[in-house]
Amino acid sequence: MSIADKIVSDLKDAMKSRDKVAVDALRLIKSDIGYLRIKKGVELDDKDLLALFVSIENKWTDARDQFAKGGRQDLAEKESGQLNVLRRYLPRKLTESELAKVIDAVLIEIGARSSEDLGKAMKAVMERVRGQADGAIVKEIVASKLSTA
């Protein structure tokens, strides 16, 4: 069963159990999948869906933070609930030590030695950890490792 099929199945289950937060989140996700499918003009593979889910996660996290800053706890909690539903479909986040090991391996593999190689290193690392780590954290660790190299 593909991820898109699983979302449709989970949407049906959420509707049966009257889980409003899950229904809303899954409908939004399903809608975004449909838009991306039309935009690309082909069936989406799991890599496309993962990139879409990371984008949605970033968007909803930002919305949650903005609602919290604006004093709208009700909307911030709704966004948090939707994020929890979305995160069921994302791979587990790497810990900093796991991420550091991946970064070390990639830096050795591509031969990155100085901060001039930051772009090349970031591209290689993000290909490996997409969806499993925040890009800002990856950049911070890669930059610190290259500056001490």
Biotite code that builds the C-alpha atoms (Angstrom):
import biotite.structure as struc

atoms = struc.array([
    struc.Atom([0.000, 0.000, 0.000], chain_id="A", res_id=1, res_name="MET", atom_name="CA", element="C"),
    struc.Atom([1.439, 3.359, -1.012], chain_id="A", res_id=2, res_name="SER", atom_name="CA", element="C"),
    struc.Atom([1.604, 6.289, 1.381], chain_id="A", res_id=3, res_name="ILE", atom_name="CA", element="C"),
    struc.Atom([-1.157, 8.081, -0.548], chain_id="A", res_id=4, res_name="ALA", atom_name="CA", element="C"),
    struc.Atom([-3.408, 5.013, -0.240], chain_id="A", res_id=5, res_name="ASP", atom_name="CA", element="C"),
    struc.Atom([-2.630, 4.804, 3.477], chain_id="A", res_id=6, res_name="LYS", atom_name="CA", element="C"),
    struc.Atom([-3.686, 8.435, 3.898], chain_id="A", res_id=7, res_name="ILE", atom_name="CA", element="C"),
    struc.Atom([-7.020, 7.751, 2.174], chain_id="A", res_id=8, res_name="VAL", atom_name="CA", element="C"),
    struc.Atom([-7.547, 4.694, 4.383], chain_id="A", res_id=9, res_name="SER", atom_name="CA", element="C"),
    struc.Atom([-6.615, 6.625, 7.533], chain_id="A", res_id=10, res_name="ASP", atom_name="CA", element="C"),
    struc.Atom([-8.970, 9.437, 6.486], chain_id="A", res_id=11, res_name="LEU", atom_name="CA", element="C"),
    struc.Atom([-11.848, 6.954, 6.288], chain_id="A", res_id=12, res_name="LYS", atom_name="CA", element="C"),
    struc.Atom([-10.954, 5.574, 9.726], chain_id="A", res_id=13, res_name="ASP", atom_name="CA", element="C"),
    struc.Atom([-10.723, 9.083, 11.203], chain_id="A", res_id=14, res_name="ALA", atom_name="CA", element="C"),
    struc.Atom([-14.116, 9.965, 9.746], chain_id="A", res_id=15, res_name="MET", atom_name="CA", element="C"),
    struc.Atom([-15.656, 6.817, 11.237], chain_id="A", res_id=16, res_name="LYS", atom_name="CA", element="C"),
    struc.Atom([-14.171, 7.575, 14.656], chain_id="A", res_id=17, res_name="SER", atom_name="CA", element="C"),
    struc.Atom([-15.171, 11.263, 14.354], chain_id="A", res_id=18, res_name="ARG", atom_name="CA", element="C"),
    struc.Atom([-11.616, 12.480, 15.000], chain_id="A", res_id=19, res_name="ASP", atom_name="CA", element="C"),
    struc.Atom([-12.022, 16.046, 13.714], chain_id="A", res_id=20, res_name="LYS", atom_name="CA", element="C"),
    struc.Atom([-8.353, 17.027, 14.006], chain_id="A", res_id=21, res_name="VAL", atom_name="CA", element="C"),
    struc.Atom([-7.190, 13.953, 12.077], chain_id="A", res_id=22, res_name="ALA", atom_name="CA", element="C"),
    struc.Atom([-9.923, 14.387, 9.449], chain_id="A", res_id=23, res_name="VAL", atom_name="CA", element="C"),
    struc.Atom([-8.962, 18.028, 8.877], chain_id="A", res_id=24, res_name="ASP", atom_name="CA", element="C"),
    struc.Atom([-5.239, 17.245, 8.700], chain_id="A", res_id=25, res_name="ALA", atom_name="CA", element="C"),
    struc.Atom([-5.661, 14.270, 6.383], chain_id="A", res_id=26, res_name="LEU", atom_name="CA", element="C"),
    struc.Atom([-7.976, 16.207, 4.066], chain_id="A", res_id=27, res_name="ARG", atom_name="CA", element="C"),
    struc.Atom([-5.394, 18.986, 3.785], chain_id="A", res_id=28, res_name="LEU", atom_name="CA", element="C"),
    struc.Atom([-2.627, 16.461, 3.129], chain_id="A", res_id=29, res_name="ILE", atom_name="CA", element="C"),
    struc.Atom([-4.735, 14.632, 0.534], chain_id="A", res_id=30, res_name="LYS", atom_name="CA", element="C"),
    struc.Atom([-5.521, 17.945, -1.162], chain_id="A", res_id=31, res_name="SER", atom_name="CA", element="C"),
    struc.Atom([-1.831, 18.922, -1.304], chain_id="A", res_id=32, res_name="ASP", atom_name="CA", element="C"),
    struc.Atom([-1.003, 15.501, -2.781], chain_id="A", res_id=33, res_name="ILE", atom_name="CA", element="C"),
    struc.Atom([-3.623, 16.080, -5.474], chain_id="A", res_id=34, res_name="GLY", atom_name="CA", element="C"),
    struc.Atom([-2.267, 19.534, -6.308], chain_id="A", res_id=35, res_name="TYR", atom_name="CA", element="C"),
    struc.Atom([1.286, 18.204, -6.570], chain_id="A", res_id=36, res_name="LEU", atom_name="CA", element="C"),
    struc.Atom([0.148, 15.263, -8.719], chain_id="A", res_id=37, res_name="ARG", atom_name="CA", element="C"),
    struc.Atom([-1.560, 17.676, -11.143], chain_id="A", res_id=38, res_name="ILE", atom_name="CA", element="C"),
    struc.Atom([1.413, 20.047, -11.134], chain_id="A", res_id=39, res_name="LYS", atom_name="CA", element="C"),
    struc.Atom([3.905, 17.269, -11.907], chain_id="A", res_id=40, res_name="LYS", atom_name="CA", element="C"),
    struc.Atom([1.580, 15.486, -14.299], chain_id="A", res_id=41, res_name="GLY", atom_name="CA", element="C"),
    struc.Atom([2.708, 12.034, -13.173], chain_id="A", res_id=42, res_name="VAL", atom_name="CA", element="C"),
    struc.Atom([2.096, 9.664, -10.294], chain_id="A", res_id=43, res_name="GLU", atom_name="CA", element="C"),
    struc.Atom([4.060, 10.650, -7.210], chain_id="A", res_id=44, res_name="LEU", atom_name="CA", element="C"),
    struc.Atom([6.594, 8.326, -5.667], chain_id="A", res_id=45, res_name="ASP", atom_name="CA", element="C"),
    struc.Atom([7.471, 8.139, -1.983], chain_id="A", res_id=46, res_name="ASP", atom_name="CA", element="C"),
    struc.Atom([10.379, 10.578, -2.436], chain_id="A", res_id=47, res_name="LYS", atom_name="CA", element="C"),
    struc.Atom([7.996, 13.221, -3.819], chain_id="A", res_id=48, res_name="ASP", atom_name="CA", element="C"),
    struc.Atom([5.560, 12.624, -0.970], chain_id="A", res_id=49, res_name="LEU", atom_name="CA", element="C"),
    struc.Atom([8.316, 12.866, 1.634], chain_id="A", res_id=50, res_name="LEU", atom_name="CA", element="C"),
    struc.Atom([9.421, 16.231, 0.214], chain_id="A", res_id=51, res_name="ALA", atom_name="CA", element="C"),
    struc.Atom([5.790, 17.388, 0.242], chain_id="A", res_id=52, res_name="LEU", atom_name="CA", element="C"),
    struc.Atom([5.303, 16.247, 3.847], chain_id="A", res_id=53, res_name="PHE", atom_name="CA", element="C"),
    struc.Atom([8.453, 18.079, 4.968], chain_id="A", res_id=54, res_name="VAL", atom_name="CA", element="C"),
    struc.Atom([7.152, 21.220, 3.273], chain_id="A", res_id=55, res_name="SER", atom_name="CA", element="C"),
    struc.Atom([3.762, 20.859, 4.961], chain_id="A", res_id=56, res_name="ILE", atom_name="CA", element="C"),
    struc.Atom([5.450, 20.209, 8.309], chain_id="A", res_id=57, res_name="GLU", atom_name="CA", element="C"),
    struc.Atom([7.489, 23.404, 7.990], chain_id="A", res_id=58, res_name="ASN", atom_name="CA", element="C"),
    struc.Atom([4.409, 25.405, 6.994], chain_id="A", res_id=59, res_name="LYS", atom_name="CA", element="C"),
    struc.Atom([2.282, 24.073, 9.869], chain_id="A", res_id=60, res_name="TRP", atom_name="CA", element="C"),
    struc.Atom([5.089, 24.506, 12.402], chain_id="A", res_id=61, res_name="THR", atom_name="CA", element="C"),
    struc.Atom([5.480, 28.130, 11.343], chain_id="A", res_id=62, res_name="ASP", atom_name="CA", element="C"),
    struc.Atom([1.711, 28.664, 11.563], chain_id="A", res_id=63, res_name="ALA", atom_name="CA", element="C"),
    struc.Atom([1.637, 27.129, 15.051], chain_id="A", res_id=64, res_name="ARG", atom_name="CA", element="C"),
    struc.Atom([4.450, 29.404, 16.206], chain_id="A", res_id=65, res_name="ASP", atom_name="CA", element="C"),
    struc.Atom([2.759, 32.480, 14.734], chain_id="A", res_id=66, res_name="GLN", atom_name="CA", element="C"),
    struc.Atom([-0.553, 31.628, 16.404], chain_id="A", res_id=67, res_name="PHE", atom_name="CA", element="C"),
    struc.Atom([1.221, 31.141, 19.735], chain_id="A", res_id=68, res_name="ALA", atom_name="CA", element="C"),
    struc.Atom([2.978, 34.512, 19.376], chain_id="A", res_id=69, res_name="LYS", atom_name="CA", element="C"),
    struc.Atom([-0.333, 36.149, 18.522], chain_id="A", res_id=70, res_name="GLY", atom_name="CA", element="C"),
    struc.Atom([-2.000, 34.758, 21.631], chain_id="A", res_id=71, res_name="GLY", atom_name="CA", element="C"),
    struc.Atom([-4.265, 32.356, 19.733], chain_id="A", res_id=72, res_name="ARG", atom_name="CA", element="C"),
    struc.Atom([-3.627, 29.212, 21.764], chain_id="A", res_id=73, res_name="GLN", atom_name="CA", element="C"),
    struc.Atom([-6.757, 27.537, 20.355], chain_id="A", res_id=74, res_name="ASP", atom_name="CA", element="C"),
    struc.Atom([-5.410, 27.745, 16.808], chain_id="A", res_id=75, res_name="LEU", atom_name="CA", element="C"),
    struc.Atom([-1.872, 26.863, 17.938], chain_id="A", res_id=76, res_name="ALA", atom_name="CA", element="C"),
    struc.Atom([-3.222, 23.690, 19.568], chain_id="A", res_id=77, res_name="GLU", atom_name="CA", element="C"),
    struc.Atom([-5.137, 22.821, 16.393], chain_id="A", res_id=78, res_name="LYS", atom_name="CA", element="C"),
    struc.Atom([-1.944, 23.164, 14.336], chain_id="A", res_id=79, res_name="GLU", atom_name="CA", element="C"),
    struc.Atom([-0.076, 21.018, 16.876], chain_id="A", res_id=80, res_name="SER", atom_name="CA", element="C"),
    struc.Atom([-2.705, 18.314, 16.552], chain_id="A", res_id=81, res_name="GLY", atom_name="CA", element="C"),
    struc.Atom([-2.463, 18.411, 12.775], chain_id="A", res_id=82, res_name="GLN", atom_name="CA", element="C"),
    struc.Atom([1.334, 18.214, 13.000], chain_id="A", res_id=83, res_name="LEU", atom_name="CA", element="C"),
    struc.Atom([1.031, 15.095, 15.144], chain_id="A", res_id=84, res_name="ASN", atom_name="CA", element="C"),
    struc.Atom([-1.145, 13.487, 12.470], chain_id="A", res_id=85, res_name="VAL", atom_name="CA", element="C"),
    struc.Atom([1.300, 14.448, 9.704], chain_id="A", res_id=86, res_name="LEU", atom_name="CA", element="C"),
    struc.Atom([4.317, 13.154, 11.623], chain_id="A", res_id=87, res_name="ARG", atom_name="CA", element="C"),
    struc.Atom([2.878, 9.613, 11.464], chain_id="A", res_id=88, res_name="ARG", atom_name="CA", element="C"),
    struc.Atom([3.927, 9.598, 7.808], chain_id="A", res_id=89, res_name="TYR", atom_name="CA", element="C"),
    struc.Atom([7.386, 11.104, 8.263], chain_id="A", res_id=90, res_name="LEU", atom_name="CA", element="C"),
    struc.Atom([10.494, 9.077, 9.100], chain_id="A", res_id=91, res_name="PRO", atom_name="CA", element="C"),
    struc.Atom([11.823, 9.232, 12.647], chain_id="A", res_id=92, res_name="ARG", atom_name="CA", element="C"),
    struc.Atom([13.963, 12.308, 13.359], chain_id="A", res_id=93, res_name="LYS", atom_name="CA", element="C"),
    struc.Atom([17.668, 11.628, 13.849], chain_id="A", res_id=94, res_name="LEU", atom_name="CA", element="C"),
    struc.Atom([19.295, 12.497, 17.153], chain_id="A", res_id=95, res_name="THR", atom_name="CA", element="C"),
    struc.Atom([22.209, 14.937, 17.058], chain_id="A", res_id=96, res_name="GLU", atom_name="CA", element="C"),
    struc.Atom([24.731, 12.116, 17.558], chain_id="A", res_id=97, res_name="SER", atom_name="CA", element="C"),
    struc.Atom([23.186, 10.047, 14.734], chain_id="A", res_id=98, res_name="GLU", atom_name="CA", element="C"),
    struc.Atom([23.151, 13.127, 12.535], chain_id="A", res_id=99, res_name="LEU", atom_name="CA", element="C"),
    struc.Atom([26.793, 13.882, 13.357], chain_id="A", res_id=100, res_name="ALA", atom_name="CA", element="C"),
    struc.Atom([27.779, 10.340, 12.298], chain_id="A", res_id=101, res_name="LYS", atom_name="CA", element="C"),
    struc.Atom([25.969, 10.721, 8.966], chain_id="A", res_id=102, res_name="VAL", atom_name="CA", element="C"),
    struc.Atom([27.592, 14.119, 8.416], chain_id="A", res_id=103, res_name="ILE", atom_name="CA", element="C"),
    struc.Atom([31.063, 12.767, 9.230], chain_id="A", res_id=104, res_name="ASP", atom_name="CA", element="C"),
    struc.Atom([30.584, 9.900, 6.769], chain_id="A", res_id=105, res_name="ALA", atom_name="CA", element="C"),
    struc.Atom([29.368, 12.231, 4.015], chain_id="A", res_id=106, res_name="VAL", atom_name="CA", element="C"),
    struc.Atom([32.203, 14.728, 4.561], chain_id="A", res_id=107, res_name="LEU", atom_name="CA", element="C"),
    struc.Atom([34.762, 11.927, 4.245], chain_id="A", res_id=108, res_name="ILE", atom_name="CA", element="C"),
    struc.Atom([32.960, 10.468, 1.225], chain_id="A", res_id=109, res_name="GLU", atom_name="CA", element="C"),
    struc.Atom([32.882, 13.738, -0.740], chain_id="A", res_id=110, res_name="ILE", atom_name="CA", element="C"),
    struc.Atom([36.244, 14.966, 0.511], chain_id="A", res_id=111, res_name="GLY", atom_name="CA", element="C"),
    struc.Atom([34.960, 18.218, 2.015], chain_id="A", res_id=112, res_name="ALA", atom_name="CA", element="C"),
    struc.Atom([37.734, 19.942, 3.934], chain_id="A", res_id=113, res_name="ARG", atom_name="CA", element="C"),
    struc.Atom([36.914, 23.638, 4.340], chain_id="A", res_id=114, res_name="SER", atom_name="CA", element="C"),
    struc.Atom([34.016, 26.042, 4.598], chain_id="A", res_id=115, res_name="SER", atom_name="CA", element="C"),
    struc.Atom([34.290, 26.524, 0.823], chain_id="A", res_id=116, res_name="GLU", atom_name="CA", element="C"),
    struc.Atom([32.767, 23.039, 0.491], chain_id="A", res_id=117, res_name="ASP", atom_name="CA", element="C"),
    struc.Atom([29.679, 23.946, 2.562], chain_id="A", res_id=118, res_name="LEU", atom_name="CA", element="C"),
    struc.Atom([27.252, 23.971, -0.387], chain_id="A", res_id=119, res_name="GLY", atom_name="CA", element="C"),
    struc.Atom([28.478, 20.656, -1.755], chain_id="A", res_id=120, res_name="LYS", atom_name="CA", element="C"),
    struc.Atom([28.406, 19.105, 1.715], chain_id="A", res_id=121, res_name="ALA", atom_name="CA", element="C"),
    struc.Atom([24.913, 20.400, 2.495], chain_id="A", res_id=122, res_name="MET", atom_name="CA", element="C"),
    struc.Atom([23.545, 18.999, -0.757], chain_id="A", res_id=123, res_name="LYS", atom_name="CA", element="C"),
    struc.Atom([25.030, 15.559, -0.089], chain_id="A", res_id=124, res_name="ALA", atom_name="CA", element="C"),
    struc.Atom([23.937, 15.452, 3.563], chain_id="A", res_id=125, res_name="VAL", atom_name="CA", element="C"),
    struc.Atom([20.393, 16.648, 2.872], chain_id="A", res_id=126, res_name="MET", atom_name="CA", element="C"),
    struc.Atom([19.954, 13.957, 0.205], chain_id="A", res_id=127, res_name="GLU", atom_name="CA", element="C"),
    struc.Atom([20.653, 11.371, 2.910], chain_id="A", res_id=128, res_name="ARG", atom_name="CA", element="C"),
    struc.Atom([18.667, 12.859, 5.800], chain_id="A", res_id=129, res_name="VAL", atom_name="CA", element="C"),
    struc.Atom([15.723, 14.549, 4.048], chain_id="A", res_id=130, res_name="ARG", atom_name="CA", element="C"),
    struc.Atom([12.742, 14.401, 6.362], chain_id="A", res_id=131, res_name="GLY", atom_name="CA", element="C"),
    struc.Atom([14.845, 13.089, 9.229], chain_id="A", res_id=132, res_name="GLN", atom_name="CA", element="C"),
    struc.Atom([16.557, 16.319, 10.265], chain_id="A", res_id=133, res_name="ALA", atom_name="CA", element="C"),
    struc.Atom([15.951, 20.046, 10.155], chain_id="A", res_id=134, res_name="ASP", atom_name="CA", element="C"),
    struc.Atom([18.043, 21.798, 7.507], chain_id="A", res_id=135, res_name="GLY", atom_name="CA", element="C"),
    struc.Atom([19.069, 24.583, 9.895], chain_id="A", res_id=136, res_name="ALA", atom_name="CA", element="C"),
    struc.Atom([20.487, 22.071, 12.387], chain_id="A", res_id=137, res_name="ILE", atom_name="CA", element="C"),
    struc.Atom([22.278, 20.202, 9.595], chain_id="A", res_id=138, res_name="VAL", atom_name="CA", element="C"),
    struc.Atom([23.814, 23.450, 8.323], chain_id="A", res_id=139, res_name="LYS", atom_name="CA", element="C"),
    struc.Atom([24.969, 24.394, 11.817], chain_id="A", res_id=140, res_name="GLU", atom_name="CA", element="C"),
    struc.Atom([26.687, 21.031, 12.381], chain_id="A", res_id=141, res_name="ILE", atom_name="CA", element="C"),
    struc.Atom([28.221, 20.882, 8.885], chain_id="A", res_id=142, res_name="VAL", atom_name="CA", element="C"),
    struc.Atom([29.528, 24.451, 9.182], chain_id="A", res_id=143, res_name="ALA", atom_name="CA", element="C"),
    struc.Atom([31.076, 23.766, 12.589], chain_id="A", res_id=144, res_name="SER", atom_name="CA", element="C"),
    struc.Atom([32.762, 20.575, 11.355], chain_id="A", res_id=145, res_name="LYS", atom_name="CA", element="C"),
    struc.Atom([34.125, 22.300, 8.245], chain_id="A", res_id=146, res_name="LEU", atom_name="CA", element="C"),
    struc.Atom([35.399, 25.313, 10.189], chain_id="A", res_id=147, res_name="SER", atom_name="CA", element="C"),
    struc.Atom([37.375, 23.055, 12.549], chain_id="A", res_id=148, res_name="THR", atom_name="CA", element="C"),
    struc.Atom([38.714, 20.884, 9.711], chain_id="A", res_id=149, res_name="ALA", atom_name="CA", element="C"),
])
